[in-house]
Amino acid sequence: MRRVLLVMTAVFVVSLFAAGAFAEDFKLSIPLPLTGKQAKFGEMMKRSYEIAAEEINAKGGIKKRKIMLSFEDSGAKPETARAIVEKLIDVNKQPIIVGEYTSACAKAVAAVAEERKTPYLIVASADDDITRQHYKYVFRQNAVNGHYGDGVVDFLRRVVKPKTIAVLYESSAFGTSGAEAMVKDAEKLGTRVLMKERYEAGSVDFRPLLSKVKAARPDVVYMVSYVMDASLLMKQIKELRVDAKLFAGGAAGFAIPEFIDNAKDAAEYVVSATLWTPQVKFQGAREFAEKYKKHYGDYPSYHGASAYSALYVLKNTLERAKAWTPDKIRDALKATNMKTVFGPIKFEDREGYQNQNFMDTLVIQVQKGAFETIWPTQYASKKYIYPIPSWRERR
């Protein structure tokens, strides 16, 4: 009898294991800037990953494996990001890398991932060159810088119709590629570029640069900056009374709540490119936005939506992969074709890019101290305000 009980117990344990009751957790460590100047972005993305993981685990995980998240602070330093990912691949044997924020860090991570033949899913880094290296293991779900401004360019073409533009950008891979993309777009619009001026990230005095802008009197001032520089630029534009028909940002620092918090009334009427808003009609977008706001007091920007969706892309990929090895995961990632809160995700090889997701870009405008989606009109939550009043006309 005892022998029968032992056999029955052994069979029961084996069957439980086969059913996944004792399956190992899927451990995923994500590199992000959690300290330093880009920590706001890292914090938003971390929270969004955590919301997605909680939802996925509550519904049974991935093939009955719970996602166990952890985060590594890169401080937005490429050499630190590289070291983190080398450890994750070589020591932890993590079969896929997800994350990072700045383009400089993503470039460093991409090089390691390709060298180690480990798939890397880029979530929010936009420098065009990253997916132009003929890498086989590097995938990007957010738009490239060359397309970030598509919505803004269309708004300029159809509404503003500017004759002149000034382009200001920070000295980073993101800033440089964003500025170059706008110069090319301006040429297509027949808009003359009066200035293309680079500044050092983290500058505290933009007045000499902005005095040149004031003297040039462009119709549009287009800026590519992270949040602290974006806020300070607009505060000093207001201080110097630099007038233009439109002030526009190339996403990033102009598209997150901290921009309004920091720039205050100087942010009013500023438009920005963005990849996502809570008003988009993608299934689950509003629910995610409201859940995030309930927990953290404000709506997330596209950075959060992309991070949240990345875990669902991971889930979809791992469920289709023939094995959880880097090569099989890479093959499954390449075949991705799904809808997410962030929009449709499909990795394509076109326009000189490899494994790149292409998506529509939107335009937001600060109206009465809040972001409103204004373009394209089918996504609009409010009608755009244009022309904008001069600083003298504002109360």
C-alpha positions in Angstrom: 0.0 0.0 0.0 2.8 2.4 0.9 4.5 1.6 -2.4 1.3 2.4 -4.3 0.9 5.7 -2.4 4.5 6.6 -3.3 4.0 5.8 -6.9 0.7 7.8 -7.0 2.4 10.8 -5.3 5.3 10.7 -7.8 2.8 10.5 -10.7 0.9 13.4 -9.3 4.0 15.6 -8.9 5.2 14.8 -12.4 1.7 15.6 -13.8 1.7 18.9 -11.9 5.1 19.8 -13.3 4.0 18.9 -16.8 1.0 21.1 -16.4 3.2 24.0 -15.5 2.3 24.3 -11.8 6.0 24.2 -10.9 7.4 25.8 -14.1 10.2 28.2 -13.6 9.6 31.9 -13.7 10.7 33.8 -16.8 13.3 36.3 -15.4 13.6 39.5 -17.4 16.0 42.2 -16.4 15.6 45.5 -18.2 18.2 48.3 -18.5 16.8 51.8 -18.0 18.0 55.2 -16.9 16.7 55.3 -13.3 19.0 58.1 -12.1 20.3 61.2 -13.9 18.7 63.6 -16.4 16.7 60.9 -18.2 15.3 59.3 -15.1 11.8 60.7 -15.7 11.6 58.6 -18.9 13.1 55.5 -17.2 10.7 55.8 -14.3 7.7 56.1 -16.6 8.8 53.1 -18.6 9.6 51.0 -15.5 6.1 51.6 -14.1 4.5 50.7 -17.4 6.5 47.4 -17.7 5.3 46.6 -14.2 1.7 47.2 -15.0 1.9 44.9 -18.0 3.7 42.2 -16.1 1.1 42.3 -13.3 -1.7 41.9 -15.9 0.1 39.1 -17.8 0.9 37.2 -14.6 -2.7 37.5 -13.3 -3.9 35.8 -16.5 -1.5 32.8 -16.2 1.8 34.3 -17.3 3.6 33.1 -20.5 3.0 29.4 -21.0 2.2 29.2 -17.3 5.4 30.9 -16.4 5.3 34.1 -14.3 7.3 37.1 -15.6 9.7 38.2 -12.9 11.0 41.7 -13.7 14.0 43.4 -12.4 15.7 46.6 -13.6 19.3 47.7 -14.0 20.1 51.4 -13.8 22.3 52.6 -16.8 22.1 56.2 -15.8 21.8 56.9 -19.6 25.5 56.1 -20.0 26.2 53.9 -23.0 29.2 52.2 -21.4 27.1 51.3 -18.4 24.3 50.0 -20.6 26.8 47.9 -22.5 28.2 46.4 -19.4 24.8 45.6 -18.0 23.7 43.8 -21.2 27.0 41.8 -21.5 26.3 40.5 -18.0 22.6 39.7 -18.8 23.6 37.7 -21.8 26.9 36.1 -20.8 26.3 35.5 -17.1 22.5 35.4 -16.7 21.9 33.7 -20.0 18.9 35.9 -20.7 17.7 34.9 -24.2 16.2 38.3 -25.2 17.0 41.9 -24.3 14.2 44.5 -23.9 14.6 48.2 -23.1 16.8 51.2 -22.7 15.8 54.7 -23.5 18.4 57.0 -25.0 19.6 56.4 -28.6 23.2 56.4 -27.4 22.5 53.6 -24.9 20.4 51.6 -27.5 23.2 51.8 -30.0 25.6 50.3 -27.4 23.1 47.6 -26.5 22.4 46.8 -30.1 26.0 46.2 -30.9 26.4 43.8 -28.0 23.1 42.0 -28.9 24.2 41.5 -32.5 27.6 40.4 -31.5 26.2 37.8 -29.0 23.4 36.8 -31.5 20.7 37.7 -28.9 17.5 39.4 -30.0 17.0 42.9 -28.7 13.7 44.7 -28.7 14.1 48.5 -28.8 11.2 50.3 -27.2 11.8 54.1 -27.3 15.1 54.9 -28.9 14.8 56.7 -32.2 18.1 57.4 -33.9 17.7 56.2 -37.5 21.1 54.5 -37.7 20.3 51.8 -35.1 18.1 49.8 -37.5 20.2 50.7 -40.6 23.2 48.5 -39.7 21.9 45.3 -41.3 21.6 43.7 -37.9 19.6 40.5 -37.8 19.0 40.4 -34.0 17.9 44.0 -33.4 14.2 45.0 -33.7 12.5 48.3 -33.0 8.8 48.9 -32.3 8.9 52.7 -32.0 9.2 54.9 -35.0 12.5 56.2 -36.3 13.5 59.8 -36.0 13.2 60.2 -39.7 9.4 59.6 -39.3 8.8 61.1 -35.8 8.0 64.5 -37.4 5.6 63.1 -40.0 2.5 64.3 -38.2 4.0 67.7 -37.5 5.2 68.0 -41.2 1.7 67.3 -42.4 0.3 69.9 -40.0 2.8 72.4 -41.3 1.9 71.6 -44.9 -1.8 71.8 -44.5 -2.3 74.4 -41.8 0.8 76.5 -41.0 2.3 76.7 -44.5 5.5 78.3 -43.2 8.0 80.1 -45.4 10.9 79.9 -42.9 12.0 77.7 -40.0 14.7 77.6 -37.4 15.9 74.2 -36.1 17.4 73.9 -32.7 18.7 70.6 -31.4 20.7 69.1 -28.6 24.1 67.4 -29.1 23.0 63.8 -29.0 22.3 61.1 -31.5 18.6 61.7 -31.0 18.9 65.4 -31.4 21.2 65.3 -34.4 19.1 62.8 -36.4 15.9 64.6 -35.5 17.2 67.9 -36.8 18.5 66.4 -40.0 15.1 64.8 -40.6 13.3 68.1 -40.2 15.7 69.9 -42.5 15.0 67.4 -45.2 11.2 67.7 -44.6 11.5 71.5 -44.7 13.1 71.2 -48.1 10.2 69.1 -49.4 7.8 71.7 -48.0 9.6 74.5 -49.8 10.3 76.0 -46.4 13.6 77.9 -46.0 15.8 76.8 -43.1 17.2 80.0 -41.6 19.1 78.3 -38.8 20.2 74.9 -37.8 21.8 75.3 -34.5 23.2 72.7 -32.2 23.6 73.2 -28.4 25.1 71.2 -25.6 22.6 69.1 -23.7 22.1 70.4 -20.1 22.9 74.0 -21.0 21.6 76.6 -18.5 21.6 79.7 -20.7 20.0 79.6 -24.2 19.7 83.4 -24.5 22.6 83.9 -26.9 21.1 81.2 -29.2 17.6 82.5 -28.8 18.6 86.1 -29.5 19.8 84.9 -32.9 16.5 83.2 -33.4 14.7 86.4 -32.5 16.7 88.4 -35.0 16.1 85.8 -37.8 12.3 85.9 -37.2 11.4 82.4 -38.5 7.8 81.4 -39.0 8.4 78.2 -37.0 10.9 77.3 -34.3 11.4 73.5 -34.2 13.3 72.0 -31.3 14.6 68.5 -30.6 15.4 68.2 -26.9 14.9 66.1 -23.8 12.7 67.4 -21.0 14.9 69.8 -19.0 16.2 71.5 -22.1 12.8 71.6 -23.7 11.3 73.3 -20.6 14.2 75.8 -20.3 14.1 76.7 -24.0 10.5 77.7 -23.8 10.9 79.6 -20.5 13.7 81.7 -22.0 11.8 82.1 -25.3 9.0 83.6 -23.2 11.5 85.8 -21.3 13.1 87.2 -24.5 9.7 87.5 -26.2 10.8 85.5 -29.2 7.7 85.4 -31.4 6.9 82.9 -34.1 3.8 81.5 -35.8 4.4 78.2 -34.1 6.7 76.6 -31.6 7.1 72.9 -32.2 9.0 70.0 -30.6 10.2 66.7 -32.0 8.6 64.5 -29.3 10.8 63.3 -26.4 11.0 66.2 -23.8 8.1 68.1 -25.4 5.7 65.1 -25.1 5.7 64.2 -21.4 3.8 65.8 -18.5 7.0 67.1 -16.9 7.4 69.5 -19.8 4.2 71.3 -18.8 5.0 71.0 -15.1 8.4 72.6 -15.6 7.7 75.2 -18.4 4.4 76.3 -16.8 2.6 78.9 -19.0 5.5 79.1 -21.4 4.4 75.7 -22.6 1.0 76.9 -23.7 0.2 76.5 -27.5 3.5 74.5 -28.1 2.9 71.6 -30.4 4.9 68.4 -30.5 5.2 65.2 -32.5 4.3 62.1 -30.5 3.8 58.4 -31.2 0.7 57.9 -29.0 -1.9 59.6 -26.8 -4.5 58.3 -24.4 -7.1 59.4 -27.0 -6.1 57.0 -29.7 -8.6 54.3 -30.6 -6.3 51.3 -30.2 -7.9 48.6 -28.1 -6.9 48.9 -24.5 -5.2 52.3 -24.8 -7.7 54.2 -22.7 -7.8 51.4 -20.1 -4.0 51.5 -19.8 -3.9 55.3 -19.6 -6.5 55.4 -16.8 -4.8 52.6 -14.9 -1.5 54.4 -15.0 -3.1 57.7 -14.0 -4.9 56.1 -11.1 -1.6 54.7 -9.8 0.7 57.7 -10.5 -1.5 60.8 -10.9 -0.9 61.6 -14.5 -1.3 60.1 -18.0 1.8 58.4 -19.5 3.4 59.6 -22.7 4.1 57.3 -25.6 7.2 56.1 -23.8 5.0 54.4 -21.3 2.6 52.9 -23.8 5.5 51.5 -25.8 7.0 49.9 -22.7 3.7 48.4 -21.6 3.1 47.0 -25.1 6.7 45.6 -25.3 5.8 43.0 -22.7 2.8 41.9 -24.7 5.0 41.7 -27.8 7.4 39.5 -25.7 4.5 37.3 -24.5 3.2 36.9 -28.1 6.8 36.1 -29.3 7.6 33.5 -26.6 4.2 31.8 -27.1 5.0 31.4 -30.8 8.7 30.5 -30.5 9.6 26.9 -31.2 12.0 27.0 -28.3 13.2 29.7 -25.8 16.6 30.0 -27.4 18.0 33.3 -28.9 17.7 32.0 -32.5 14.2 30.7 -32.1 13.0 33.8 -30.3 14.6 35.9 -33.0 12.7 34.0 -35.7 9.4 34.4 -33.8 10.0 38.1 -33.3 10.7 38.6 -37.0 7.3 37.0 -37.7 5.4 39.3 -35.3 2.2 40.8 -36.6 -0.1 42.0 -33.8 -2.1 44.8 -32.4 -1.2 46.5 -29.1 -2.1 49.5 -27.0 0.8 51.2 -28.8 -0.7 50.3 -32.2 0.0 47.6 -34.8 3.5 45.9 -34.5 5.1 44.4 -37.5 8.8 44.3 -38.2 9.7 45.1 -41.8 12.8 45.6 -44.0 12.2 48.8 -46.1 13.4 52.3 -46.7 16.9 51.1 -45.8 15.8 49.9 -42.3 15.8 46.3 -41.0 13.4 44.8 -38.4 11.7 48.2 -38.1 8.0 48.8 -37.1 6.4 51.7 -39.1 3.5 53.6 -37.6 1.5 56.8 -37.9 2.8 59.8 -35.8 0.5 62.3 -34.1 0.6 65.9 -33.0 -0.3 67.2 -29.6 -0.7 70.8 -28.4 -0.7 72.3 -24.9 -4.1 73.9 -24.4 -5.0 75.3 -21.0 -2.2 73.5 -19.4 -2.9 70.0 -20.8 -1.9 68.0 -23.8 -4.6 67.6 -26.5 -4.3 65.5 -29.6 -4.8 67.9 -32.6 -3.6 66.1 -35.7 -4.5 64.1 -37.8 -8.1 65.2 -37.3 -9.4 61.6 -37.0 -7.4 61.3 -33.8 -8.1 64.8 -32.5 -9.4 65.4 -29.0 -9.6 69.2 -29.5 -9.2 71.5 -32.6 -5.8 73.0 -33.0 -5.2 76.6 -31.9 -3.5 78.5 -34.8 -2.3 81.1 -35.3 -1.0 81.3 -31.8 -1.0 84.7 -30.0 2.2 86.7 -29.5 3.7 86.9 -26.0 2.4 90.5 -25.8 -1.2 89.3 -26.5 -1.1 86.6 -23.8 -2.4 87.4 -20.4 
